[in-house]
Amino acid sequence: AVFAGTMGVEMGAFLKKRRPDLYERYKNPSPKMRLAMNLYKLRTKQDLTQAQLAKLAEIGLSTYQRIEEAQPVANPKVDVIVKLATALKVDMQELWKPINL
């Protein structure tokens, strides 16, 4: 996984040291990157695997992985975002909250 298993200071330090290329992207995240980071944070907080969340949201695992990795080809439609928010039991706005590194 791209993330070090934690969010916040630990993740920022990890990225700065191990993946400076990604650290630059995460310092000023695009909406797509904020979505990816929040999905990861919410998923791991609920002790869900990517496969479990994809199944709960009724989307394909590869689709979910592309979204969480903020891949350029990942452009989820609103219905997919609604399914993810519903599966995570959060309001859609939670998925775009600002992230502090």
N, C-alpha and C positions, 0 to 999 in steps of 0.2 A: 504494500500500500504506500501511497505517496506520503501519507500522514504518519507521524511518529507515534500515534496512539493517544495523543493528548492534544488539547487545543490551548491557545494562549501562549504564554512565555516559553514553555517547553517546546512547543511546535515551532515557534519563531526561531529559537536558538538552534534547534535541530536543522531546520531548513537553511538557515544562514551558514551553518557549518558544512552540511552534507550536500545541499542542493541550492547553491547561490542563484542559479538560474530561476528556480521556482520561487525562491524567497523574494526576488524582485517582483514577480507577478502577484504574490500574495500580499505584498506591502500595499498595493493599490488595486484591490480586486475588482474585476468587472462584475456586473450582475451575475453572469454565468459562474464565475469563480465563487462569489458569495453563496450562490445556490449550492454549489458543490461542497463548500466548506460547512455550511449549515446542515446539509443532509448528513454528512459524515458525523458531525457533532451530535445531532439528534439521534441518528441510528446507533452510534456507539453508546450513547447515554442510556438507551433502552436495551442494550446488550443484544442487538440484532445483527445478523450477518447481512451482507448484501443480498444473498439469495433469499433470506427470510423476508426482508423488506420488499424486494421485488415481487415475491409471491403475495404478500399482504396487499400490495398496491395493484396487483393484477397486471404487471408489466413484465417484459422479458428481462432476464438477468443482464444480458449484454446491453440492453437499453439503459438499465439503471447504472451499470458500471460506467458507461460513456458519460452519463450526466454527472455522477459523483467525481469523475476524473476531469470534468470540464473539458472534454475533448472537443475540438473544433466542429466535429460532425454532430455533436449533441445539441439539438435545438428542440427541447421538449415542448409539446403543445400544452395549452392550459389544462386540458383534461388529464394529462399525465401529472402535472403539478398538483392538481386537486386530489388525484388518487394518492400521491405521495404524502401530501399534508394530512389527508384522512387516515392513511395507514399509520402515520406517526402521531396522530391525535393532536395536531397543532393547527393553528390558523395559517393560511398561506403566507401571510406577511412574515411569519417566523422564518421562512425559508430564505428571505432576503435581508435579514438583519445584518448590520455592519459587524465585521469581525475585527477584533483587535489582536495583533500579533505581539 
